[in-house]
Amino acid sequence: LQRQMYVDRPRLVKELFLMLADAMAECHNAGTTATSVLEIFGVIQKGGSLWITDFEKATREEQSGDFRCGDLAHISSECANSTGAGTSYSPRQSDFWAMTVILFNIVTGSRPWSVP
């Protein structure tokens, strides 16, 4: 995504985010979670369809013990905190978390927080 391409363009934001949601739903319905959803792994083709392109960290597991996988700005706190009380987290829920970070990025042109 080009930086700030969607800022102040709510119709385009809605279209893009719905495409992302549809693509993630297809993955989840097929039993796959991406676990590392980033803006750079989405490709918008000339016809306007969005494709998720990187499944290097994808899993079919309902719970994962693979902590701190992916970009720290996009992973859920459960995935980021390998020293917490939990021994696993839901990759599917982490995908939803990453999608909200991406939505924030699309709307504002920036990340919701900085990562050291």
KELOFI-65966 format. One line per field, with one value per atom (N, C-alpha, C, CB): residue in one letter; atom name; x, y, z. Coordinates in pm, 1 decimal, m for minus. Each point is the difference from the previous one (the first is absolute). Glycine has a CB too. Example, Ala and Ser with C-alpha at 12.3 -4.5 7.8 and 13.67 -1.06 7.14 Angstrom:
% residues 2
type: [A/A/A/A/S/S/S/S]
atom: [N/CA/C/CB/N/CA/C/CB]
c1: [1319.0/m89.0/90.0/m189.2/154.2/82.0/m77.0/118.4]
c2: [m569.0/119.0/120.0/m117.3/222.3/119.0/109.0/m62.8]
c3: [780.0/0.0/0.0/124.6/m196.6/6.0/73.0/m214.5]
//
This chain:
% residues 116
type: [L/L/L/L/Q/Q/Q/Q/R/R/R/R/Q/Q/Q/Q/M/M/M/M/Y/Y/Y/Y/V/V/V/V/D/D/D/D/R/R/R/R/P/P/P/P/R/R/R/R/L/L/L/L/V/V/V/V/K/K/K/K/E/E/E/E/L/L/L/L/F/F/F/F/L/L/L/L/M/M/M/M/L/L/L/L/A/A/A/A/D/D/D/D/A/A/A/A/M/M/M/M/A/A/A/A/E/E/E/E/C/C/C/C/H/H/H/H/N/N/N/N/A/A/A/A/G/G/G/G/T/T/T/T/T/T/T/T/A/A/A/A/T/T/T/T/S/S/S/S/V/V/V/V/L/L/L/L/E/E/E/E/I/I/I/I/F/F/F/F/G/G/G/G/V/V/V/V/I/I/I/I/Q/Q/Q/Q/K/K/K/K/G/G/G/G/G/G/G/G/S/S/S/S/L/L/L/L/W/W/W/W/I/I/I/I/T/T/T/T/D/D/D/D/F/F/F/F/E/E/E/E/K/K/K/K/A/A/A/A/T/T/T/T/R/R/R/R/E/E/E/E/E/E/E/E/Q/Q/Q/Q/S/S/S/S/G/G/G/G/D/D/D/D/F/F/F/F/R/R/R/R/C/C/C/C/G/G/G/G/D/D/D/D/L/L/L/L/A/A/A/A/H/H/H/H/I/I/I/I/S/S/S/S/S/S/S/S/E/E/E/E/C/C/C/C/A/A/A/A/N/N/N/N/S/S/S/S/T/T/T/T/G/G/G/G/A/A/A/A/G/G/G/G/T/T/T/T/S/S/S/S/Y/Y/Y/Y/S/S/S/S/P/P/P/P/R/R/R/R/Q/Q/Q/Q/S/S/S/S/D/D/D/D/F/F/F/F/W/W/W/W/A/A/A/A/M/M/M/M/T/T/T/T/V/V/V/V/I/I/I/I/L/L/L/L/F/F/F/F/N/N/N/N/I/I/I/I/V/V/V/V/T/T/T/T/G/G/G/G/S/S/S/S/R/R/R/R/P/P/P/P/W/W/W/W/S/S/S/S/V/V/V/V/P/P/P/P]
atom: [N/CA/C/CB/N/CA/C/CB/N/CA/C/CB/N/CA/C/CB/N/CA/C/CB/N/CA/C/CB/N/CA/C/CB/N/CA/C/CB/N/CA/C/CB/N/CA/C/CB/N/CA/C/CB/N/CA/C/CB/N/CA/C/CB/N/CA/C/CB/N/CA/C/CB/N/CA/C/CB/N/CA/C/CB/N/CA/C/CB/N/CA/C/CB/N/CA/C/CB/N/CA/C/CB/N/CA/C/CB/N/CA/C/CB/N/CA/C/CB/N/CA/C/CB/N/CA/C/CB/N/CA/C/CB/N/CA/C/CB/N/CA/C/CB/N/CA/C/CB/N/CA/C/CB/N/CA/C/CB/N/CA/C/CB/N/CA/C/CB/N/CA/C/CB/N/CA/C/CB/N/CA/C/CB/N/CA/C/CB/N/CA/C/CB/N/CA/C/CB/N/CA/C/CB/N/CA/C/CB/N/CA/C/CB/N/CA/C/CB/N/CA/C/CB/N/CA/C/CB/N/CA/C/CB/N/CA/C/CB/N/CA/C/CB/N/CA/C/CB/N/CA/C/CB/N/CA/C/CB/N/CA/C/CB/N/CA/C/CB/N/CA/C/CB/N/CA/C/CB/N/CA/C/CB/N/CA/C/CB/N/CA/C/CB/N/CA/C/CB/N/CA/C/CB/N/CA/C/CB/N/CA/C/CB/N/CA/C/CB/N/CA/C/CB/N/CA/C/CB/N/CA/C/CB/N/CA/C/CB/N/CA/C/CB/N/CA/C/CB/N/CA/C/CB/N/CA/C/CB/N/CA/C/CB/N/CA/C/CB/N/CA/C/CB/N/CA/C/CB/N/CA/C/CB/N/CA/C/CB/N/CA/C/CB/N/CA/C/CB/N/CA/C/CB/N/CA/C/CB/N/CA/C/CB/N/CA/C/CB/N/CA/C/CB/N/CA/C/CB/N/CA/C/CB/N/CA/C/CB/N/CA/C/CB/N/CA/C/CB/N/CA/C/CB/N/CA/C/CB/N/CA/C/CB/N/CA/C/CB/N/CA/C/CB/N/CA/C/CB/N/CA/C/CB/N/CA/C/CB/N/CA/C/CB/N/CA/C/CB/N/CA/C/CB/N/CA/C/CB/N/CA/C/CB/N/CA/C/CB/N/CA/C/CB/N/CA/C/CB/N/CA/C/CB/N/CA/C/CB/N/CA/C/CB/N/CA/C/CB/N/CA/C/CB/N/CA/C/CB/N/CA/C/CB/N/CA/C/CB/N/CA/C/CB/N/CA/C/CB]
c1: [83.5/m83.5/87.4/m182.1/146.4/75.3/m35.7/7.3/93.3/m19.8/m103.8/235.8/m333.8/m105.5/m85.6/145.8/m142.4/m80.6/m149.5/184.8/m223.2/m141.1/m49.3/24.4/64.9/m38.6/m102.9/226.9/m334.9/m110.2/m72.4/125.2/m122.7/m72.0/m79.8/179.0/m284.7/m72.4/m57.9/m52.6/8.9/m55.1/107.7/m166.2/286.3/110.2/44.2/74.2/m73.6/35.1/m97.0/95.3/m224.1/m101.7/18.9/m159.4/178.6/19.1/121.3/m105.7/217.4/122.8/m15.4/132.6/m189.4/m11.5/m97.1/52.4/m159.8/m92.8/67.0/m192.5/278.1/74.7/92.7/m11.2/78.8/88.0/m80.8/156.8/m271.1/m84.7/m48.4/m72.0/32.8/m43.5/113.9/m167.3/286.9/115.8/33.8/88.7/m92.9/28.8/m108.7/121.5/m246.9/m109.0/21.1/m157.5/201.7/29.1/109.3/m66.8/171.4/108.6/m52.9/167.3/m240.1/m50.5/m100.0/35.4/m120.5/m96.3/70.2/m167.6/286.0/79.3/84.2/6.8/m18.0/72.6/141.5/m137.6/169.4/134.9/m3.4/65.5/29.7/18.0/135.1/m145.4/150.3/122.8/104.7/m135.0/94.9/82.2/99.5/m25.5/44.3/93.3/m57.1/199.3/m312.7/m68.3/59.6/m213.0/266.8/58.7/m52.5/207.3/m201.4/m42.5/79.2/m65.4/193.8/84.9/m29.7/173.9/m251.4/m33.1/m133.3/131.2/m188.6/m122.5/32.9/m139.4/92.4/24.3/m134.8/213.6/m226.6/m122.5/26.7/m74.0/m2.1/18.5/m72.3/22.1/13.6/m55.8/m152.5/205.3/m265.6/m145.6/m63.8/24.6/57.8/m50.5/m10.7/m119.7/160.7/m7.9/126.1/m146.8/129.6/111.4/40.0/m77.1/205.7/54.4/96.2/m24.8/14.2/97.5/110.2/m174.9/300.1/106.4/101.6/m30.9/35.1/106.0/m60.4/154.5/m130.2/m50.9/113.7/m211.3/328.3/116.9/m26.5/147.0/m219.6/m26.0/m141.5/163.3/m231.0/m137.9/m6.1/m54.8/m60.8/m20.0/m144.7/181.7/m201.9/m135.3/m37.0/26.3/64.4/m22.2/m98.8/232.5/m320.0/m94.0/68.3/m186.4/289.5/80.0/146.3/m172.2/250.4/141.4/86.1/m58.7/174.1/99.8/118.5/m71.8/56.9/105.0/m15.0/7.2/58.1/m14.2/91.7/m63.0/23.7/76.5/29.3/101.6/m195.4/18.1/m66.5/7.1/60.3/m54.1/52.5/m202.2/148.2/40.3/m58.4/12.4/70.4/m45.5/m107.6/224.1/m231.0/m103.7/m136.9/172.0/m176.5/m126.1/m45.8/57.6/30.7/m40.1/m76.9/200.0/m287.3/m81.1/87.8/m202.5/152.3/77.7/21.4/m91.5/m5.2/16.0/116.3/m245.6/261.2/108.4/133.7/m163.6/160.2/123.5/57.2/m82.1/m2.6/43.0/26.5/m131.0/251.1/34.4/25.2/97.8/m92.2/23.6/m128.1/231.4/m344.2/m127.7/m49.6/m53.8/m64.3/m58.1/m41.5/m78.2/40.3/m47.1/113.2/m192.3/161.5/98.8/m28.1/30.1/m144.3/m34.1/m96.2/34.0/m59.7/m92.6/m71.3/146.3/m250.4/m78.0/54.6/m204.0/263.8/47.4/m113.3/182.0/m300.0/m115.2/m32.2/m91.7/88.5/m25.0/114.2/m131.7/252.8/113.7/m14.1/145.8/m202.1/m26.8/m96.7/39.5/m144.2/m96.4/67.6/m186.0/273.2/74.2/82.2/10.0/63.2/83.8/m84.7/164.1/m283.4/m88.1/m40.5/m84.2/64.3/m34.8/118.3/m165.1/285.4/119.6/12.3/115.5/m141.2/4.3/m106.4/86.6/m207.5/m105.6/43.7/m174.8/232.3/49.9/102.6/m40.4/131.5/104.3/m60.5/157.5/m257.2/m63.3/m69.5/m31.3/m41.4/m78.0/89.6/m184.7/291.1/81.7/131.0/m101.2/146.2/129.4/116.8/m100.2/71.3/107.9/m39.2/70.4/26.0/m25.5/m54.7/183.8/m260.2/m56.4/104.6/m209.9/326.4/107.6/132.9/m155.5/262.4/132.3/51.2/48.3/38.0/59.0/149.2/m178.8/232.9/144.7/84.6/m45.5]
c2: [m118.4/118.4/123.9/m123.6/216.3/124.2/79.5/2.6/56.3/74.6/109.4/m49.3/54.2/100.0/7.0/126.6/m229.5/m3.9/0.8/m123.6/70.2/m14.2/102.5/m239.8/323.8/99.4/94.4/m15.6/40.8/87.5/m52.2/191.3/m321.6/m62.3/m118.4/72.0/m42.2/m105.7/m109.0/170.0/m136.5/m101.6/m101.1/166.5/m117.1/m90.4/m83.2/162.9/m100.4/m72.6/m115.7/210.5/m181.3/m103.7/m112.9/172.5/m138.1/m102.1/m87.2/152.9/m89.5/m74.5/m89.6/185.5/m130.7/m79.4/m116.2/204.0/m182.1/m110.4/m109.0/160.8/m121.6/m100.3/m79.2/146.6/m76.1/m67.8/m94.9/197.8/m150.8/m84.3/m123.2/203.6/m184.9/m114.1/m99.3/148.2/m96.2/m87.3/m78.2/160.9/m93.3/m69.1/m102.3/203.1/m170.7/m95.7/m125.3/189.5/m171.6/m115.8/m86.6/133.0/m68.2/m75.2/m76.5/171.7/m101.5/m62.1/m110.7/215.5/m194.6/m104.2/m124.3/178.5/m159.5/m112.9/m63.1/109.0/m52.6/m56.3/51.7/m198.3/309.2/56.2/138.1/m131.0/157.6/135.2/50.0/m46.0/173.3/57.0/23.2/107.7/m65.1/29.7/113.5/m235.3/282.8/110.3/88.3/m141.3/204.2/82.3/140.0/m135.6/178.5/133.0/64.8/m71.9/204.4/70.8/m43.3/192.7/m220.3/m31.7/m136.0/142.2/m224.9/m132.0/m1.9/m98.4/215.1/10.4/59.8/25.2/m87.3/49.0/32.5/m137.2/258.7/39.0/m7.1/150.0/m234.2/m16.0/110.8/m248.5/263.3/105.3/m1.9/m11.1/m106.1/m11.3/37.0/m175.9/197.7/43.1/m107.2/166.6/m289.3/m104.6/m0.6/m137.6/98.2/m3.5/m144.6/214.8/m239.6/m133.4/7.9/m65.0/m28.1/m11.4/m90.3/33.4/12.6/m67.3/m75.8/174.0/m153.7/m64.7/m88.3/193.1/m322.3/m94.7/m76.7/m20.2/83.2/m65.9/m44.5/138.1/m57.3/m32.1/m54.0/177.0/m211.6/m49.2/m131.6/113.7/m137.1/m123.6/m46.4/66.7/m192.0/m56.0/m29.8/m99.1/128.3/m25.6/101.5/m96.4/49.0/90.1/78.1/m156.8/99.3/66.2/m12.7/m48.8/151.8/m2.4/38.1/56.6/m116.2/35.1/70.5/m194.8/232.8/70.1/149.8/m181.7/229.2/139.1/93.0/m80.4/206.8/109.0/m26.7/48.0/m110.8/m22.8/114.7/m253.0/302.8/110.5/134.1/m134.5/237.8/137.7/44.4/50.7/m0.7/35.4/107.5/m61.4/143.8/103.2/m59.3/163.1/m285.4/m59.8/m119.2/76.8/m135.7/m120.9/35.9/m121.1/31.1/21.6/m8.0/m95.7/153.4/m2.6/m142.8/225.3/m314.3/m140.0/m65.1/m13.2/46.7/m56.5/65.1/m47.7/175.8/73.0/m36.9/186.0/m223.1/m22.8/m147.6/199.7/m242.4/m141.3/m32.4/m3.8/104.9/m25.5/10.4/86.7/m67.1/14.1/m131.0/187.4/m181.0/m117.0/m107.3/148.6/m107.5/m96.9/m78.1/147.7/m270.5/m82.4/m5.8/m135.0/192.1/3.9/115.7/m250.5/277.4/105.8/m45.8/182.8/m110.7/m32.6/75.7/m42.3/m26.6/67.6/69.9/m169.9/111.0/60.9/136.4/m229.5/236.2/127.8/98.4/m119.3/68.9/86.8/58.5/m136.3/58.7/53.7/117.3/m227.2/213.7/109.4/123.4/m167.2/145.2/111.2/71.9/m122.9/47.5/59.2/78.9/m188.1/138.9/71.3/136.2/m219.9/230.4/130.4/95.8/m111.9/60.0/83.9/49.0/m127.3/39.1/38.1/104.9/m228.2/211.0/99.7/135.6/m180.1/183.5/125.6/62.3/m85.7/4.6/47.0/56.5/m170.3/101.8/46.0/134.0/m238.6/250.5/120.9/119.4/m143.3/121.7/112.4/17.5/m34.2/m69.7/6.4/m24.9/157.8/m203.7/m28.2/m118.5/243.4/m291.9/m109.8/56.4/m139.2/57.8/50.2/20.8/m116.3/54.6/16.0/m31.6/m59.8/102.0/m30.8/m127.5/245.3/m313.0/m123.9/23.5/m144.6/110.1/22.1/m83.6/53.5]
c3: [0.0/0.0/0.0/120.6/m204.1/m0.8/124.7/m253.3/313.2/123.2/m19.5/67.6/17.1/6.1/m126.3/152.4/m233.0/m121.7/30.1/m111.6/227.3/33.8/101.7/m49.1/102.4/99.2/m61.8/113.1/m39.2/m43.2/m123.5/95.3/m114.8/m111.7/54.9/m168.7/245.5/71.1/m90.4/169.3/m288.2/m90.0/m37.3/m89.7/58.8/m34.0/120.3/m174.7/293.2/122.5/20.3/103.0/m117.5/18.1/m100.2/86.3/m212.6/m103.6/29.6/m167.0/201.1/26.8/122.2/m102.4/209.5/121.8/m18.0/134.1/m208.2/m27.0/m83.4/11.1/m104.7/m77.2/91.6/m204.8/297.1/95.0/88.4/m1.7/50.4/84.9/m76.6/129.3/m254.2/m81.9/m22.0/m113.5/85.7/m22.8/126.8/m172.7/288.4/125.6/31.4/83.9/m114.8/22.0/m84.2/50.8/m174.9/m86.1/61.7/m203.2/252.6/64.9/121.0/m78.0/164.2/121.9/m31.3/121.1/m220.3/m38.6/m54.1/m50.9/m5.8/m50.1/111.2/m226.1/348.8/113.1/15.6/m28.1/m39.3/5.4/63.3/m204.0/293.2/51.8/m47.3/203.6/m237.8/m55.8/107.9/m179.7/297.5/117.8/m18.5/58.4/m176.7/m24.4/m110.2/71.3/m41.5/m99.4/2.9/23.3/m135.2/m13.9/m126.9/124.7/m128.9/m119.7/m122.7/142.9/m124.9/m114.6/m59.8/99.8/m27.8/m51.9/m72.9/185.0/m205.4/m78.3/m135.2/208.4/m313.2/m135.3/m62.1/m24.3/m24.7/m68.2/m149.0/191.8/m259.0/m143.8/m75.8/29.9/m154.6/m83.7/m1.9/m138.9/140.2/0.7/133.0/m168.9/271.4/129.4/105.5/m123.4/94.5/102.0/85.9/m151.4/277.7/94.0/24.7/108.5/m109.8/25.4/117.4/m243.8/335.5/108.2/m52.3/186.0/m175.9/m73.5/83.7/m163.5/293.4/76.8/108.2/m45.8/34.4/98.1/66.2/m131.7/138.1/58.8/143.7/m147.6/222.8/139.9/22.1/63.7/m171.3/10.0/76.4/m216.2/275.6/75.7/m13.0/161.7/m134.2/6.9/145.3/m231.3/322.0/142.4/58.0/19.4/70.7/67.0/111.2/m54.7/113.6/102.5/m40.1/182.5/m151.3/m36.5/119.3/m237.3/245.1/99.7/m64.3/138.8/m265.5/m74.7/25.5/m179.6/285.0/42.1/m78.3/226.6/m229.4/m61.8/m147.4/222.6/m291.1/m143.2/m75.2/31.2/m128.8/m77.9/45.9/m38.9/m20.5/27.8/134.2/m248.2/338.5/134.4/0.4/82.2/m185.0/m6.3/m29.8/m75.9/26.0/m42.6/83.5/m224.5/303.6/72.5/126.7/m91.4/131.4/120.0/124.6/m116.5/225.1/124.2/49.0/59.4/m84.5/39.7/m74.1/47.9/m173.9/m80.7/34.7/m184.5/218.1/29.7/135.7/m141.4/235.3/137.1/25.7/71.7/m98.9/20.9/147.0/m228.7/314.5/142.0/81.5/m27.4/m37.9/69.5/57.2/m150.1/207.1/65.7/m99.9/183.2/m303.3/m98.4/m63.7/m43.1/7.3/m68.5/m149.2/207.7/m248.6/m141.6/m25.4/m20.6/m104.2/m39.8/m127.1/104.3/m141.1/m119.1/m121.2/143.1/m239.9/m120.7/m75.4/m16.3/21.2/m68.1/61.3/m53.0/185.5/66.7/m27.1/178.9/m189.9/m33.0/m139.9/151.0/m244.1/m134.0/8.4/m101.1/184.0/14.9/59.3/29.5/68.3/60.4/m107.0/221.4/m300.8/m104.9/m99.3/25.6/m54.3/m92.5/55.8/m85.4/217.6/57.4/m6.4/151.8/m134.2/m13.7/m144.1/186.1/m281.2/m141.3/m29.1/m61.6/115.9/m20.7/53.5/14.8/104.2/56.5/m94.0/233.9/m283.9/m91.3/m128.2/94.8/m149.4/m123.5/22.6/m74.1/185.4/27.3/30.2/86.5/m8.2/45.9/m75.5/219.8/m287.1/m67.3/92.9/m158.3/281.4/95.1/87.9/m0.4/75.6/92.8/130.4/m104.9/179.7/125.7/109.7/m60.3/48.1/98.0/m66.6/190.4/m124.9/m54.2/65.2/m42.2/m28.5/49.7/14.8/m110.4/229.3/19.3/m93.0/235.8]
//
